[in-house]
Amino acid sequence: MSADVSVIESIGASGWECLERFGVPDVVIANAGISIGVDTSMPEDLPVMARVMTTNVMGIAATFGPFIGPMVARGSGTLV
């Protein structure tokens, strides 16, 4: 399985594939992101900052999304 954390559909599909192949994991670790220097006083850097936020914040949410319901149903699981 491979996925691009910056592509919401990609990371979500990978999570569902993991569940189908291996069942509900005990732990899911979302450890991916990007860091790009930005200067918020420069309007042209705002799209770069949006890309960083989308990748690092929404990527985590998309990574965890497929696992939350199954972990809750099972009554255990850890998201890191």
N, CA, C and O atoms as CSV, one atom per row, in Angstrom:
chain,resi,resn,atom,element,x,y,z
A,1,MET,N,N,0.838,-1.177,0.000
A,1,MET,CA,C,0.000,0.000,0.000
A,1,MET,C,C,0.884,1.243,0.000
A,1,MET,O,O,1.908,1.307,0.680
A,2,SER,N,N,0.465,2.197,-0.763
A,2,SER,CA,C,1.135,3.491,-0.719
A,2,SER,C,C,0.078,4.569,-0.857
A,2,SER,O,O,-0.993,4.342,-1.421
A,3,ALA,N,N,0.391,5.743,-0.336
A,3,ALA,CA,C,-0.553,6.845,-0.394
A,3,ALA,C,C,0.214,8.151,-0.317
A,3,ALA,O,O,1.363,8.195,0.123
A,4,ASP,N,N,-0.436,9.201,-0.749
A,4,ASP,CA,C,0.112,10.541,-0.655
A,4,ASP,C,C,-0.714,11.292,0.379
A,4,ASP,O,O,-1.892,11.565,0.147
A,5,VAL,N,N,-0.123,11.624,1.498
A,5,VAL,CA,C,-0.853,12.250,2.597
A,5,VAL,C,C,-1.442,13.605,2.200
A,5,VAL,O,O,-2.370,14.093,2.846
A,6,SER,N,N,-0.912,14.205,1.149
A,6,SER,CA,C,-1.452,15.491,0.711
A,6,SER,C,C,-2.662,15.337,-0.196
A,6,SER,O,O,-3.300,16.324,-0.561
A,7,VAL,N,N,-2.977,14.101,-0.557
A,7,VAL,CA,C,-4.143,13.823,-1.402
A,7,VAL,C,C,-5.150,13.052,-0.529
A,7,VAL,O,O,-4.990,11.856,-0.288
A,8,ILE,N,N,-6.176,13.756,-0.068
A,8,ILE,CA,C,-7.123,13.200,0.905
A,8,ILE,C,C,-7.686,11.862,0.456
A,8,ILE,O,O,-7.745,10.921,1.248
A,9,GLU,N,N,-8.101,11.762,-0.802
A,9,GLU,CA,C,-8.686,10.516,-1.303
A,9,GLU,C,C,-7.664,9.377,-1.263
A,9,GLU,O,O,-8.026,8.229,-1.005
A,10,SER,N,N,-6.402,9.686,-1.513
A,10,SER,CA,C,-5.344,8.690,-1.535
A,10,SER,C,C,-5.114,8.088,-0.156
A,10,SER,O,O,-5.058,6.867,-0.007
A,11,ILE,N,N,-4.980,8.944,0.847
A,11,ILE,CA,C,-4.687,8.444,2.189
A,11,ILE,C,C,-5.903,7.734,2.781
A,11,ILE,O,O,-5.757,6.745,3.499
A,12,GLY,N,N,-7.100,8.236,2.481
A,12,GLY,CA,C,-8.312,7.561,2.959
A,12,GLY,C,C,-8.465,6.180,2.352
A,12,GLY,O,O,-8.800,5.222,3.049
A,13,ALA,N,N,-8.218,6.074,1.045
A,13,ALA,CA,C,-8.307,4.773,0.370
A,13,ALA,C,C,-7.297,3.790,0.933
A,13,ALA,O,O,-7.587,2.602,1.071
A,14,SER,N,N,-6.118,4.282,1.257
A,14,SER,CA,C,-5.098,3.414,1.837
A,14,SER,C,C,-5.528,2.887,3.206
A,14,SER,O,O,-5.282,1.728,3.540
A,15,GLY,N,N,-6.172,3.748,3.991
A,15,GLY,CA,C,-6.678,3.312,5.294
A,15,GLY,C,C,-7.732,2.229,5.170
A,15,GLY,O,O,-7.712,1.243,5.906
A,16,TRP,N,N,-8.669,2.417,4.221
A,16,TRP,CA,C,-9.704,1.399,4.011
A,16,TRP,C,C,-9.090,0.090,3.510
A,16,TRP,O,O,-9.526,-0.992,3.903
A,17,GLU,N,N,-8.089,0.187,2.652
A,17,GLU,CA,C,-7.409,-1.022,2.170
A,17,GLU,C,C,-6.720,-1.750,3.320
A,17,GLU,O,O,-6.744,-2.979,3.384
A,18,CYS,N,N,-6.109,-0.997,4.222
A,18,CYS,CA,C,-5.471,-1.596,5.395
A,18,CYS,C,C,-6.499,-2.354,6.240
A,18,CYS,O,O,-6.248,-3.478,6.675
A,19,LEU,N,N,-7.651,-1.729,6.465
A,19,LEU,CA,C,-8.704,-2.394,7.247
A,19,LEU,C,C,-9.168,-3.679,6.582
A,19,LEU,O,O,-9.368,-4.691,7.253
A,20,GLU,N,N,-9.338,-3.643,5.266
A,20,GLU,CA,C,-9.784,-4.838,4.538
A,20,GLU,C,C,-8.750,-5.954,4.593
A,20,GLU,O,O,-9.100,-7.122,4.764
A,21,ARG,N,N,-7.505,-5.606,4.452
A,21,ARG,CA,C,-6.443,-6.618,4.392
A,21,ARG,C,C,-6.049,-7.156,5.750
A,21,ARG,O,O,-5.767,-8.347,5.885
A,22,PHE,N,N,-6.025,-6.283,6.779
A,22,PHE,CA,C,-5.435,-6.676,8.056
A,22,PHE,C,C,-6.372,-6.562,9.246
A,22,PHE,O,O,-6.016,-6.982,10.347
A,23,GLY,N,N,-7.556,-6.008,9.055
A,23,GLY,CA,C,-8.460,-5.800,10.180
A,23,GLY,C,C,-8.132,-4.505,10.906
A,23,GLY,O,O,-7.344,-3.688,10.430
A,24,VAL,N,N,-8.748,-4.335,12.058
A,24,VAL,CA,C,-8.592,-3.100,12.823
A,24,VAL,C,C,-7.276,-3.147,13.599
A,24,VAL,O,O,-7.061,-4.058,14.397
A,25,PRO,N,N,-6.401,-2.177,13.372
A,25,PRO,CA,C,-5.121,-2.173,14.092
A,25,PRO,C,C,-5.293,-1.698,15.531
A,25,PRO,O,O,-6.298,-1.075,15.872
A,26,ASP,N,N,-4.326,-1.991,16.350
A,26,ASP,CA,C,-4.323,-1.491,17.722
A,26,ASP,C,C,-3.897,-0.031,17.772
A,26,ASP,O,O,-4.382,0.736,18.603
A,27,VAL,N,N,-2.968,0.357,16.860
A,27,VAL,CA,C,-2.420,1.701,16.849
A,27,VAL,C,C,-2.318,2.195,15.412
A,27,VAL,O,O,-1.910,1.448,14.522
A,28,VAL,N,N,-2.686,3.447,15.185
A,28,VAL,CA,C,-2.459,4.118,13.906
A,28,VAL,C,C,-1.609,5.350,14.198
A,28,VAL,O,O,-1.990,6.200,15.003
A,29,ILE,N,N,-0.456,5.440,13.540
A,29,ILE,CA,C,0.443,6.573,13.728
A,29,ILE,C,C,0.437,7.413,12.459
A,29,ILE,O,O,0.814,6.934,11.389
A,30,ALA,N,N,0.013,8.660,12.577
A,30,ALA,CA,C,0.038,9.594,11.449
A,30,ALA,C,C,1.310,10.422,11.592
A,30,ALA,O,O,1.364,11.368,12.378
A,31,ASN,N,N,2.324,10.055,10.826
A,31,ASN,CA,C,3.631,10.691,10.953
A,31,ASN,C,C,4.144,11.088,9.580
A,31,ASN,O,O,5.114,10.520,9.077
A,32,ALA,N,N,3.493,12.053,8.990
A,32,ALA,CA,C,3.932,12.559,7.693
A,32,ALA,C,C,3.539,14.012,7.591
A,32,ALA,O,O,2.528,14.430,8.155
A,33,GLY,N,N,4.312,14.762,6.894
A,33,GLY,CA,C,3.992,16.161,6.705
A,33,GLY,C,C,5.111,16.850,5.962
A,33,GLY,O,O,6.108,16.238,5.579
A,34,ILE,N,N,4.921,18.132,5.769
A,34,ILE,CA,C,5.922,18.918,5.063
A,34,ILE,C,C,6.221,20.182,5.850
A,34,ILE,O,O,5.413,20.627,6.665
A,35,SER,N,N,7.377,20.750,5.601
A,35,SER,CA,C,7.766,22.011,6.196
A,35,SER,C,C,8.405,22.863,5.110
A,35,SER,O,O,9.424,22.491,4.527
A,36,ILE,N,N,7.806,23.987,4.853
A,36,ILE,CA,C,8.314,24.913,3.852
A,36,ILE,C,C,8.341,26.287,4.504
A,36,ILE,O,O,7.333,26.730,5.056
A,37,GLY,N,N,9.471,26.960,4.447
A,37,GLY,CA,C,9.565,28.291,5.030
A,37,GLY,C,C,8.609,29.265,4.365
A,37,GLY,O,O,8.560,29.367,3.139
A,38,VAL,N,N,7.860,29.970,5.176
A,38,VAL,CA,C,6.934,30.971,4.655
A,38,VAL,C,C,7.097,32.260,5.453
A,38,VAL,O,O,7.529,32.256,6.605
A,39,ASP,N,N,6.744,33.335,4.815
A,39,ASP,CA,C,6.735,34.647,5.444
A,39,ASP,C,C,5.309,35.169,5.318
A,39,ASP,O,O,4.879,35.570,4.237
A,40,THR,N,N,4.585,35.160,6.426
A,40,THR,CA,C,3.169,35.533,6.364
A,40,THR,C,C,2.951,36.999,6.033
A,40,THR,O,O,1.819,37.412,5.781
A,41,SER,N,N,4.017,37.793,6.030
A,41,SER,CA,C,3.860,39.182,5.595
A,41,SER,C,C,3.868,39.299,4.071
A,41,SER,O,O,3.593,40.366,3.521
A,42,MET,N,N,4.182,38.202,3.398
A,42,MET,CA,C,4.238,38.180,1.934
A,42,MET,C,C,2.985,37.474,1.413
A,42,MET,O,O,2.847,36.266,1.603
A,43,PRO,N,N,2.072,38.195,0.764
A,43,PRO,CA,C,0.830,37.577,0.278
A,43,PRO,C,C,1.077,36.365,-0.623
A,43,PRO,O,O,0.278,35.427,-0.622
A,44,GLU,N,N,2.151,36.370,-1.377
A,44,GLU,CA,C,2.420,35.242,-2.268
A,44,GLU,C,C,2.807,33.959,-1.510
A,44,GLU,O,O,2.806,32.877,-2.096
A,45,ASP,N,N,3.136,34.071,-0.217
A,45,ASP,CA,C,3.449,32.887,0.576
A,45,ASP,C,C,2.204,32.224,1.170
A,45,ASP,O,O,2.280,31.091,1.647
A,46,LEU,N,N,1.074,32.908,1.148
A,46,LEU,CA,C,-0.135,32.336,1.748
A,46,LEU,C,C,-0.581,31.040,1.081
A,46,LEU,O,O,-0.994,30.127,1.797
A,47,PRO,N,N,-0.526,30.898,-0.241
A,47,PRO,CA,C,-0.867,29.604,-0.837
A,47,PRO,C,C,0.093,28.480,-0.393
A,47,PRO,O,O,-0.313,27.326,-0.259
A,48,VAL,N,N,1.345,28.830,-0.173
A,48,VAL,CA,C,2.309,27.839,0.323
A,48,VAL,C,C,1.919,27.401,1.733
A,48,VAL,O,O,1.945,26.214,2.057
A,49,MET,N,N,1.558,28.377,2.563
A,49,MET,CA,C,1.124,28.057,3.920
A,49,MET,C,C,-0.137,27.205,3.904
A,49,MET,O,O,-0.278,26.292,4.718
A,50,ALA,N,N,-1.048,27.493,2.991
A,50,ALA,CA,C,-2.269,26.686,2.863
A,50,ALA,C,C,-1.924,25.250,2.497
A,50,ALA,O,O,-2.553,24.317,2.996
A,51,ARG,N,N,-0.932,25.061,1.630
A,51,ARG,CA,C,-0.500,23.708,1.255
A,51,ARG,C,C,0.076,22.958,2.460
A,51,ARG,O,O,-0.212,21.779,2.665
A,52,VAL,N,N,0.889,23.655,3.248
A,52,VAL,CA,C,1.455,23.036,4.456
A,52,VAL,C,C,0.335,22.632,5.414
A,52,VAL,O,O,0.332,21.515,5.930
A,53,MET,N,N,-0.608,23.529,5.652
A,53,MET,CA,C,-1.709,23.240,6.572
A,53,MET,C,C,-2.587,22.104,6.058
A,53,MET,O,O,-2.981,21.224,6.824
A,54,THR,N,N,-2.889,22.123,4.775
A,54,THR,CA,C,-3.708,21.056,4.199
A,54,THR,C,C,-3.021,19.713,4.346
A,54,THR,O,O,-3.645,18.728,4.741
A,55,THR,N,N,-1.750,19.673,4.033
A,55,THR,CA,C,-1.012,18.417,4.120
A,55,THR,C,C,-0.898,17.948,5.561
A,55,THR,O,O,-1.196,16.793,5.865
A,56,ASN,N,N,-0.470,18.833,6.448
A,56,ASN,CA,C,-0.147,18.426,7.812
A,56,ASN,C,C,-1.362,18.253,8.721
A,56,ASN,O,O,-1.346,17.402,9.610
A,57,VAL,N,N,-2.406,19.039,8.513
A,57,VAL,CA,C,-3.583,18.940,9.380
A,57,VAL,C,C,-4.642,18.034,8.754
A,57,VAL,O,O,-5.097,17.077,9.381
A,58,MET,N,N,-5.027,18.337,7.530
A,58,MET,CA,C,-6.050,17.521,6.885
A,58,MET,C,C,-5.528,16.121,6.588
A,58,MET,O,O,-6.295,15.158,6.593
A,59,GLY,N,N,-4.238,16.005,6.332
A,59,GLY,CA,C,-3.645,14.682,6.105
A,59,GLY,C,C,-3.785,13.784,7.323
A,59,GLY,O,O,-4.045,12.589,7.189
A,60,ILE,N,N,-3.613,14.354,8.512
A,60,ILE,CA,C,-3.788,13.581,9.745
A,60,ILE,C,C,-5.246,13.139,9.888
A,60,ILE,O,O,-5.525,11.978,10.190
A,61,ALA,N,N,-6.159,14.065,9.671
A,61,ALA,CA,C,-7.589,13.732,9.784
A,61,ALA,C,C,-7.958,12.634,8.792
A,61,ALA,O,O,-8.689,11.703,9.129
A,62,ALA,N,N,-7.453,12.747,7.578
A,62,ALA,CA,C,-7.763,11.739,6.556
A,62,ALA,C,C,-7.125,10.398,6.889
A,62,ALA,O,O,-7.694,9.349,6.589
A,63,THR,N,N,-5.956,10.425,7.502
A,63,THR,CA,C,-5.286,9.183,7.908
A,63,THR,C,C,-6.106,8.467,8.976
A,63,THR,O,O,-6.307,7.255,8.894
A,64,PHE,N,N,-6.574,9.198,9.964
A,64,PHE,CA,C,-7.311,8.596,11.076
A,64,PHE,C,C,-8.738,8.213,10.711
A,64,PHE,O,O,-9.286,7.264,11.272
A,65,GLY,N,N,-9.342,8.937,9.783
A,65,GLY,CA,C,-10.759,8.781,9.472
A,65,GLY,C,C,-11.263,7.356,9.328
A,65,GLY,O,O,-12.228,6.992,10.001
A,66,PRO,N,N,-10.657,6.534,8.482
A,66,PRO,CA,C,-11.183,5.178,8.288
A,66,PRO,C,C,-11.133,4.300,9.534
A,66,PRO,O,O,-11.885,3.331,9.639
A,67,PHE,N,N,-10.252,4.632,10.478
A,67,PHE,CA,C,-10.032,3.755,11.628
A,67,PHE,C,C,-10.895,4.084,12.837
A,67,PHE,O,O,-11.077,3.240,13.714
A,68,ILE,N,N,-11.427,5.299,12.894
A,68,ILE,CA,C,-12.139,5.737,14.096
A,68,ILE,C,C,-13.376,4.890,14.378
A,68,ILE,O,O,-13.522,4.363,15.481
A,69,GLY,N,N,-14.259,4.754,13.406
A,69,GLY,CA,C,-15.473,3.955,13.613
A,69,GLY,C,C,-15.184,2.518,14.014
A,69,GLY,O,O,-15.754,2.035,14.992
A,70,PRO,N,N,-14.312,1.817,13.286
A,70,PRO,CA,C,-13.998,0.441,13.672
A,70,PRO,C,C,-13.352,0.326,15.057
A,70,PRO,O,O,-13.612,-0.633,15.783
A,71,MET,N,N,-12.515,1.295,15.422
A,71,MET,CA,C,-11.901,1.248,16.756
A,71,MET,C,C,-12.945,1.488,17.844
A,71,MET,O,O,-12.933,0.830,18.885
A,72,VAL,N,N,-13.846,2.438,17.593
A,72,VAL,CA,C,-14.914,2.703,18.562
A,72,VAL,C,C,-15.803,1.466,18.693
A,72,VAL,O,O,-16.162,1.074,19.804
A,73,ALA,N,N,-16.158,0.854,17.566
A,73,ALA,CA,C,-17.002,-0.348,17.601
A,73,ALA,C,C,-16.345,-1.477,18.387
A,73,ALA,O,O,-17.009,-2.219,19.110
A,74,ARG,N,N,-15.024,-1.593,18.230
A,74,ARG,CA,C,-14.295,-2.640,18.948
A,74,ARG,C,C,-14.100,-2.286,20.413
A,74,ARG,O,O,-13.942,-3.166,21.259
A,75,GLY,N,N,-14.112,-0.982,20.709
A,75,GLY,CA,C,-13.924,-0.552,22.086
A,75,GLY,C,C,-12.489,-0.299,22.464
A,75,GLY,O,O,-12.186,-0.128,23.644
A,76,SER,N,N,-11.578,-0.269,21.479
A,76,SER,CA,C,-10.181,0.007,21.771
A,76,SER,C,C,-9.454,0.449,20.501
A,76,SER,O,O,-9.887,0.197,19.376
A,77,GLY,N,N,-8.342,1.112,20.738
A,77,GLY,CA,C,-7.491,1.577,19.647
A,77,GLY,C,C,-6.852,2.907,20.030
A,77,GLY,O,O,-7.394,3.669,20.830
A,78,THR,N,N,-5.709,3.162,19.449
A,78,THR,CA,C,-4.972,4.377,19.762
A,78,THR,C,C,-4.600,5.082,18.473
A,78,THR,O,O,-4.093,4.460,17.540
A,79,LEU,N,N,-4.852,6.385,18.423
A,79,LEU,CA,C,-4.449,7.228,17.307
A,79,LEU,C,C,-3.314,8.117,17.801
A,79,LEU,O,O,-3.458,8.824,18.798
A,80,VAL,N,N,-2.190,8.078,17.099
A,80,VAL,CA,C,-1.011,8.849,17.500
A,80,VAL,C,C,-0.650,9.787,16.379
A,80,VAL,O,O,0.316,10.541,16.492
